[in-house]
Amino acid sequence: MLSVPLLTQQTPAGAAPSPPSNSDGVSRIRSDQWHLRYLNVADAQRLSRGEGVTVAVPDTGVDPHPDLRNNLLPGAKIIGDRIGDGRRDPNSHGTSMAGLIAAHGQGGGLGALGIAPRAKILPIVVAAANNYGEADDLAAGIEYAISQQADIISISSTGGSSQRLIRAVESAIRADIVVVAGVGNQPATTSIGYPASHPSVIAVAGVDDKGFHAAISVMGPKIDIAAPAVQIYSTSFGAKYSKGTGTSSATAIVAGAAALVRSKYPDLPASEVIHRLTATAVDKGPSGRDDQYGYGVIDLVAALTADVPPLGFSSSPPAPTVAPTPAAAQPGAGSKDGDSTVRGLLTLGVLVVAGGVWAAVVRRRRHGDDPPPRISR
């Protein structure tokens, strides 16, 4: 059985986590979440807030944080004694990822806010408190998500595969589930692992607060899209907050974006949800798809409003995608992150209090010289 490390941001070995205190954190966390301004989340949430969508988070579990508990469903524990419903997280990675997807905050601008604050989170424990997990345990988590009719699976981990894991991902794709996965963090890994390497999974890379490629993010020809991944604030266990850097966070943000799209366009198949996200991304780097940004940085408002022809649509000549540039943002204040370490189900981020994610989708991946679709605005 293959060990799959979680793509997390973590404190250096032996160091104590240093999240904001509860009293300070509740009042300042929203301003620290620079990615909300960068991605124009307020405008996007006037169009969709993720109602009616369930996002499965196979990870370290999800604590019932005050900013998240209203959206947290009972789930499952796949590993160990299998006792529990997934709503306990001794690590913080899963809670952080769930908060980025669907935290609802505490009103009045207090607390953390997720991309899709009315989506439901299905927590599935597939990794131990040390962030290590097995490929077959992740497979079992995906199988459980399918059985619970999840709409999206967010996987902030990468590593080796197994026959069962490959079958589980393909089953999710056949079930019309959007699967999102992080590409991995340098220097712990230098190539895109599984399941991001699967041709029907949307592979997520990371950018910094200026919209440039994040140094921690792995590069490669299978990257589809990029999202904020540097000093990302979210929920943590014990009603606290965390700060992380890595493609785990970017993955959860894209999963939240998929929830917005699935909520606004409930009849779209998963393949078209992914197509809409990649087709409306803000082109970065060399024109067209490239190995740092994929098709570009996610644009939430464009994904919810653009006239995107369906897959298979052909026009002459094909036009490159140019989406509105995300609003400029200033990174939130906070202490400096510790060095990144990668453990177990290689979690895609380095949390001051640890975190992680994973997911899949049905679509034809466009790579290399394939032209992007024409977008009417």
C-alpha positions as CSV (number, residue, x, y, z in Angstrom):
1,M,0.0,0.0,0.0
2,L,1.4,3.4,-1.0
3,S,1.8,6.2,1.4
4,V,0.4,9.5,0.1
5,P,1.7,12.6,1.9
6,L,-0.7,15.5,2.6
7,L,0.2,18.8,0.9
8,T,0.2,20.9,4.1
9,Q,2.0,23.9,5.5
10,Q,3.3,23.1,8.9
11,T,5.5,24.5,11.6
12,P,9.1,23.2,11.7
13,A,9.6,20.0,13.6
14,G,9.3,20.6,17.3
15,A,8.0,24.1,16.9
16,A,4.7,25.2,18.5
17,P,2.0,26.6,16.2
18,S,1.3,30.3,16.6
19,P,-2.2,31.1,15.3
20,P,-3.8,34.4,16.3
21,S,-5.5,34.3,19.7
22,N,-9.3,33.8,19.6
23,S,-10.1,37.3,20.7
24,D,-7.7,39.0,18.3
25,G,-8.4,36.5,15.5
26,V,-12.1,36.8,15.3
27,S,-11.9,40.6,14.8
28,R,-9.0,40.7,12.4
29,I,-9.1,37.4,10.4
30,R,-11.3,38.8,7.6
31,S,-8.9,41.7,6.9
32,D,-6.0,39.1,7.0
33,Q,-7.7,37.1,4.3
34,W,-6.2,39.0,1.4
35,H,-7.3,36.4,-1.1
36,L,-10.9,37.5,-0.6
37,R,-10.2,41.0,-2.0
38,Y,-7.8,39.7,-4.7
39,L,-10.5,37.4,-6.1
40,N,-13.4,39.9,-5.8
41,V,-15.2,37.5,-3.5
42,A,-17.8,40.1,-2.4
43,D,-18.9,40.6,-6.0
44,A,-18.9,36.9,-6.7
45,Q,-21.0,36.2,-3.7
46,R,-23.7,38.5,-4.9
47,L,-24.1,36.1,-7.8
48,S,-23.8,32.8,-5.9
49,R,-22.9,31.6,-2.4
50,G,-22.8,27.8,-3.0
51,E,-26.4,26.9,-1.9
52,G,-27.4,23.3,-2.5
53,V,-23.8,22.1,-3.1
54,T,-21.9,19.5,-1.0
55,V,-18.1,19.5,-1.0
56,A,-16.4,16.4,0.3
57,V,-13.1,17.1,2.1
58,P,-11.0,13.8,2.6
59,D,-8.3,15.0,4.9
60,T,-7.5,15.0,8.7
61,G,-11.1,15.7,9.7
62,V,-12.9,19.1,10.3
63,D,-13.5,20.7,13.7
64,P,-16.9,22.4,14.2
65,H,-15.3,25.9,14.3
66,P,-17.8,28.7,15.1
67,D,-17.1,30.2,11.6
68,L,-17.9,26.9,9.9
69,R,-20.1,24.7,12.1
70,N,-23.4,25.6,10.4
71,N,-22.2,24.2,7.1
72,L,-20.6,21.0,8.5
73,L,-22.4,17.7,7.9
74,P,-21.7,14.5,9.7
75,G,-19.2,12.5,7.7
76,A,-16.9,9.5,8.3
77,K,-13.6,8.3,9.7
78,I,-12.0,5.9,7.3
79,I,-8.8,5.2,9.3
80,G,-7.9,3.7,12.6
81,D,-10.8,2.6,14.8
82,R,-13.2,4.2,12.3
83,I,-15.2,5.6,15.2
84,G,-16.5,9.1,14.6
85,D,-18.2,11.1,11.9
86,G,-15.3,13.2,10.7
87,R,-16.1,16.2,12.9
88,R,-12.9,16.1,14.9
89,D,-9.5,17.3,13.6
90,P,-6.4,16.8,15.8
91,N,-4.2,18.3,13.0
92,S,-6.0,21.4,11.7
93,H,-5.3,20.8,8.0
94,G,-8.8,19.6,7.2
95,T,-10.4,22.4,9.2
96,S,-8.3,25.0,7.4
97,M,-9.3,23.6,4.0
98,A,-13.0,23.4,4.9
99,G,-12.9,27.0,6.1
100,L,-11.4,28.2,2.8
101,I,-14.2,26.5,1.0
102,A,-17.3,27.3,3.1
103,A,-16.7,29.3,6.3
104,H,-19.7,31.5,7.0
105,G,-18.1,33.8,9.6
106,Q,-19.9,35.2,12.6
107,G,-21.7,38.2,11.1
108,G,-20.7,41.8,11.1
109,G,-17.6,41.0,9.2
110,L,-16.2,38.9,12.0
111,G,-14.5,35.6,11.6
112,A,-13.3,33.8,8.6
113,L,-15.1,33.7,5.3
114,G,-15.0,30.9,2.7
115,I,-15.5,31.2,-1.1
116,A,-18.9,29.5,-1.0
117,P,-20.3,30.2,2.5
118,R,-23.6,28.4,1.9
119,A,-22.1,25.2,0.6
120,K,-22.1,22.1,2.9
121,I,-18.9,20.3,3.9
122,L,-18.7,16.5,4.1
123,P,-15.7,15.7,6.3
124,I,-13.9,12.4,5.8
125,V,-10.9,11.4,7.9
126,V,-8.3,9.7,5.6
127,A,-5.1,10.9,7.2
128,A,-3.6,10.7,10.7
129,A,-2.7,13.6,12.9
130,N,0.8,13.5,11.6
131,N,-0.5,14.2,8.1
132,Y,0.3,10.7,6.8
133,G,-2.2,8.6,4.9
134,E,-2.4,5.7,2.5
135,A,-3.6,5.7,-1.1
136,D,-6.2,3.1,-0.4
137,D,-7.6,5.1,2.6
138,L,-8.0,8.1,0.3
139,A,-9.7,5.8,-2.2
140,A,-12.1,4.7,0.5
141,G,-12.8,8.4,1.3
142,I,-13.6,9.1,-2.3
143,E,-15.9,6.1,-2.4
144,Y,-17.7,7.4,0.6
145,A,-18.1,10.8,-0.9
146,I,-19.6,9.2,-4.0
147,S,-22.0,7.2,-1.9
148,Q,-23.1,10.4,-0.2
149,Q,-23.7,12.1,-3.5
150,A,-21.1,14.8,-3.1
151,D,-21.0,17.4,-5.9
152,I,-17.3,18.2,-5.5
153,I,-14.3,16.4,-3.9
154,S,-11.5,18.7,-2.7
155,I,-8.2,16.9,-2.3
156,S,-5.3,18.9,-0.9
157,S,-2.8,16.1,-1.1
158,T,-0.7,14.4,-3.6
159,G,1.6,11.3,-3.8
160,G,1.6,7.8,-5.2
161,S,-1.5,6.0,-6.5
162,S,-2.9,2.5,-6.1
163,Q,-5.3,0.5,-8.3
164,R,-8.1,1.2,-5.8
165,L,-7.4,4.9,-5.8
166,I,-7.3,5.1,-9.6
167,R,-10.6,3.2,-9.7
168,A,-12.1,5.5,-7.0
169,V,-11.1,8.7,-8.9
170,E,-12.5,7.3,-12.2
171,S,-15.7,6.4,-10.4
172,A,-16.1,9.9,-9.1
173,I,-15.6,11.2,-12.6
174,R,-18.3,8.9,-14.0
175,A,-20.6,10.0,-11.1
176,D,-20.4,13.6,-12.4
177,I,-18.4,14.8,-9.4
178,V,-15.9,17.7,-9.8
179,V,-12.6,16.5,-8.5
180,V,-10.0,19.2,-7.6
181,A,-6.5,18.4,-6.5
182,G,-3.3,20.3,-5.7
183,V,-0.1,19.8,-7.7
184,G,2.3,19.7,-4.8
185,N,4.9,21.9,-3.0
186,Q,8.5,22.4,-3.7
187,P,11.1,21.4,-2.6
188,A,9.4,18.4,-1.0
189,T,8.3,17.3,-4.4
190,T,9.3,18.4,-7.9
191,S,6.7,16.7,-10.1
192,I,2.9,16.6,-10.1
193,G,1.7,13.6,-8.1
194,Y,-1.6,11.8,-8.0
195,P,-4.5,12.5,-8.3
196,A,-3.7,15.9,-9.9
197,S,-1.9,14.0,-12.6
198,H,-5.1,12.2,-13.6
199,P,-6.3,13.7,-17.0
200,S,-9.8,14.4,-15.7
201,V,-8.9,16.0,-12.4
202,I,-8.5,19.8,-12.3
203,A,-4.9,20.3,-11.2
204,V,-4.3,23.5,-9.1
205,A,-1.1,25.5,-8.8
206,G,-0.4,28.5,-6.6
207,V,0.2,32.3,-6.9
208,D,1.2,35.0,-4.4
209,D,-0.6,38.2,-3.5
210,K,0.7,39.9,-6.6
211,G,-0.7,37.2,-8.8
212,F,2.7,35.8,-9.7
213,H,3.7,32.1,-9.5
214,A,4.3,31.0,-5.9
215,A,7.8,29.7,-5.4
216,I,6.4,26.8,-3.4
217,S,4.2,25.6,-6.2
218,V,5.3,22.7,-8.4
219,M,5.3,23.3,-12.1
220,G,4.4,21.0,-15.0
221,P,2.4,20.4,-18.2
222,K,-0.7,19.0,-16.4
223,I,-1.5,22.2,-14.4
224,D,-4.9,23.6,-15.3
225,I,-5.5,26.6,-13.1
226,A,-3.9,28.7,-10.3
227,A,-5.2,30.3,-7.2
228,P,-3.8,32.2,-4.1
229,A,-1.5,30.0,-2.1
230,V,0.8,32.3,0.0
231,Q,0.0,33.3,3.6
232,I,-3.6,32.2,3.4
233,Y,-5.6,32.6,6.6
234,S,-8.4,30.2,7.5
235,T,-10.1,28.3,10.4
236,S,-8.2,25.9,12.7
237,F,-9.1,23.5,15.4
238,G,-10.1,24.7,18.8
239,A,-11.9,27.7,17.4
240,K,-8.6,29.2,16.4
241,Y,-7.2,30.4,13.1
242,S,-4.3,29.3,10.9
243,K,-2.0,30.8,8.3
244,G,-0.6,28.6,5.5
245,T,1.4,28.7,2.3
246,G,1.0,26.0,-0.3
247,T,-1.1,24.5,-3.0
248,S,-3.4,22.9,-0.4
249,S,-5.0,26.4,0.1
250,A,-5.2,27.0,-3.6
251,T,-7.0,23.7,-4.1
252,A,-9.6,24.5,-1.5
253,I,-10.2,28.0,-3.1
254,V,-10.8,26.4,-6.5
255,A,-13.1,23.8,-4.9
256,G,-15.1,26.8,-3.4
257,A,-15.2,28.4,-6.9
258,A,-16.5,25.1,-8.3
259,A,-19.2,25.2,-5.6
260,L,-20.3,28.7,-6.7
261,V,-20.5,27.6,-10.3
262,R,-22.4,24.4,-9.5
263,S,-24.9,26.3,-7.4
264,K,-25.5,29.0,-10.0
265,Y,-25.7,26.5,-12.9
266,P,-27.1,23.3,-11.3
267,D,-27.7,21.6,-14.6
268,L,-24.1,21.9,-15.9
269,P,-22.2,18.6,-15.9
270,A,-19.0,18.5,-14.0
271,S,-17.0,18.7,-17.3
272,E,-18.6,22.0,-18.1
273,V,-18.1,23.3,-14.6
274,I,-14.3,22.7,-15.0
275,H,-14.4,24.1,-18.6
276,R,-16.1,27.3,-17.3
277,L,-13.4,27.7,-14.6
278,T,-10.4,27.2,-17.0
279,A,-12.0,29.1,-19.9
280,T,-12.5,32.3,-17.8
281,A,-9.2,32.2,-15.9
282,V,-6.9,35.3,-16.2
283,D,-4.1,34.4,-18.6
284,K,-0.7,34.7,-17.0
285,G,2.8,34.1,-18.2
286,P,3.2,33.1,-21.9
287,S,0.0,33.4,-23.9
288,G,-2.3,30.4,-23.5
289,R,-1.6,27.4,-21.2
290,D,1.8,27.2,-19.5
291,D,3.5,25.1,-16.9
292,Q,3.3,27.7,-14.0
293,Y,-0.3,28.9,-14.2
294,G,-2.1,26.4,-16.5
295,Y,-4.8,28.4,-18.2
296,G,-4.4,31.2,-15.7
297,V,-5.5,32.5,-12.3
298,I,-9.1,31.8,-11.3
299,D,-11.6,34.6,-11.9
300,L,-14.7,34.0,-9.8
301,V,-16.9,36.7,-11.3
302,A,-16.1,35.8,-14.9
303,A,-16.7,32.1,-14.1
304,L,-20.2,33.1,-12.9
305,T,-21.1,35.6,-15.7
306,A,-19.2,34.9,-18.9
307,D,-20.8,33.5,-22.0
308,V,-18.8,30.3,-22.3
309,P,-19.6,28.0,-25.2
310,P,-19.7,24.3,-24.3
311,L,-16.9,21.9,-24.8
312,G,-16.6,20.9,-28.4
313,F,-17.7,24.3,-29.6
314,S,-15.4,25.4,-32.5
315,S,-15.0,28.9,-33.8
316,S,-12.6,30.5,-36.3
317,P,-10.2,31.9,-35.3
318,P,-10.0,30.8,-31.7
319,A,-9.6,33.7,-29.3
320,P,-7.4,33.6,-26.2
321,T,-9.0,34.0,-22.9
322,V,-8.7,37.4,-21.3
323,A,-10.7,37.7,-18.1
324,P,-11.0,40.7,-15.8
325,T,-7.9,41.2,-13.7
326,P,-8.5,40.3,-10.0
327,A,-8.5,43.3,-7.7
328,A,-5.2,44.3,-6.1
329,A,-4.9,43.2,-2.5
330,Q,-2.5,43.7,0.3
331,P,-1.5,40.6,2.2
332,G,-2.8,40.3,5.8
333,A,-0.5,41.0,8.7
334,G,0.8,38.1,10.7
335,S,3.9,36.3,12.0
336,K,6.2,34.7,9.5
337,D,5.5,31.1,8.5
338,G,7.8,28.4,9.5
339,D,9.6,26.2,7.0
340,S,7.4,24.0,4.9
341,T,7.4,20.3,5.6
342,V,5.5,17.6,3.8
343,R,4.2,14.5,5.5
344,G,1.9,11.6,4.8
345,L,-0.8,12.4,2.3
346,L,1.5,15.2,1.0
347,T,-0.8,18.1,2.0
348,L,-0.4,21.0,-0.4
349,G,0.4,23.7,2.0
350,V,2.5,24.8,5.0
351,L,0.2,25.9,7.8
352,V,1.3,27.6,11.0
353,V,-1.4,25.3,12.2
354,A,-1.5,22.5,9.6
355,G,-4.1,22.0,6.8
356,G,-5.0,20.0,3.5
357,V,-7.4,19.0,0.5
358,W,-8.3,16.8,-2.7
359,A,-10.9,16.7,-5.6
360,A,-11.9,15.4,-9.2
361,V,-13.9,16.4,-12.3
362,V,-15.2,15.1,-15.6
363,R,-13.8,16.8,-18.6
364,R,-11.4,16.6,-21.5
365,R,-8.1,18.2,-20.4
366,R,-6.7,20.7,-22.8
367,H,-2.9,20.8,-22.8
368,G,0.0,22.0,-24.9
369,D,-1.1,23.9,-28.0
370,D,-4.8,23.2,-27.7
371,P,-6.5,26.6,-28.1
372,P,-8.8,28.0,-25.3
373,P,-12.4,28.5,-26.2
374,R,-13.8,31.8,-27.4
375,I,-15.6,33.7,-24.6
376,S,-18.3,36.2,-25.4
377,R,-18.6,39.1,-23.0
